[in-house]
């Protein structure tokens, strides 16, 4: 029998200590439809150009593209049409998702609202902590912070992640007190007014779940999200108080990561079960924060989901949605083509971390077979890949 090992987990570039099951072992007892298997098809059977995708895989294996890639999976029309692992990675190994974890946390919030455990996105954050005393830097701005401000990265706090000595660096080195550390942060702006990437607020959501449900995020996910999806091989980092690192500590296999993408592609439904409320999925993928740069294709942020530009060769104008994490972790959800794309890797610089977006637009979406139409605007395509990488 394989035993759990202590692992140093890199979360957003920093180290946490936790427990992880040995590769291939279930983290806890099997729950739900764990025997469910992905239906598999060849790319050409599902309207994709198999030759183009084979060329992409060959280029990756040669090190010509994405030299630090670990996994690439493509789902089309509910079928797994491509599953490739690189550099010794295996299908049954859990892989860090980094900030892709945030999109899972968003799903938990939606479920908590639907279950009546959270009131709404308008609920004040401090209402979740009635017993917390001595919160520093209190003012009207902090008192007005809403749940929605966390979901849209507009809390107004000074929290940032800009390397050593940043608030995020310090939080990740605390073994307890993450909730108080975040709530003590000084305010820089009124909540809801300025987009500022903020993992600390997302980590706070686990304490908010605990205070309302008695369960931290990893426990709540086990019961309400992972169980119906049949996800048993998993790891979610937490501190010594059991507070889940809801902003970046989740690790799953490639196939189970793709399940989450398919869940959102299907409006929160898994088989006959509505796992995440459909209206929450729709609201989460809405562009609540417009981050479009003048002269560039549209982009923005929803409820802990990124909103990317539509397929430039497409006809519907539907956005592409992405869960995105450091070191090149992605779930792309493409409603126009009924596709989910999972990318997992270990890129070391910003160019390498953004490169999967270029590959997605230039090498994967171009493999979709479609009816003859007027030629694409190549200038627009170049703008999309350049903007996404630089951002």
Secondary structure, 3 states (H helix, E strand, C coil): CCCCEEEEEEECCEEEEEEECCCCCCCCCCCCCCCCCCCECCHHHHCECHHHHHHHHHHHHCCCCCCCEEEEEEEECCEEEEEEECCCCCCCCCEECHHHHHHHHHHHHHHHHHCCCCCCCCCEHHHHCCCCCCCCCCCHHHHCCEHHHHHCCCCCECCCCCCCCCHHHHHCCCCCCHHHHHHCCCECCCCCCCCCCCHHHHHHHHHHHHHHHCCCHHHHHHHHHHHHHCCCCEEECECCCCCECCCCCEEECHHHHHHHHHHHHCCCEECCEECCCHHHHHHHCCCCEECCCCCCCCCEECCCCEEECCCCCCCCCCCEEEEEECCCEEEEEEHHHCEEEEEEECCCCHHHHHHHHHHHHHHHHHHECCCCCCCCCHHHHHHHHHHHHHC
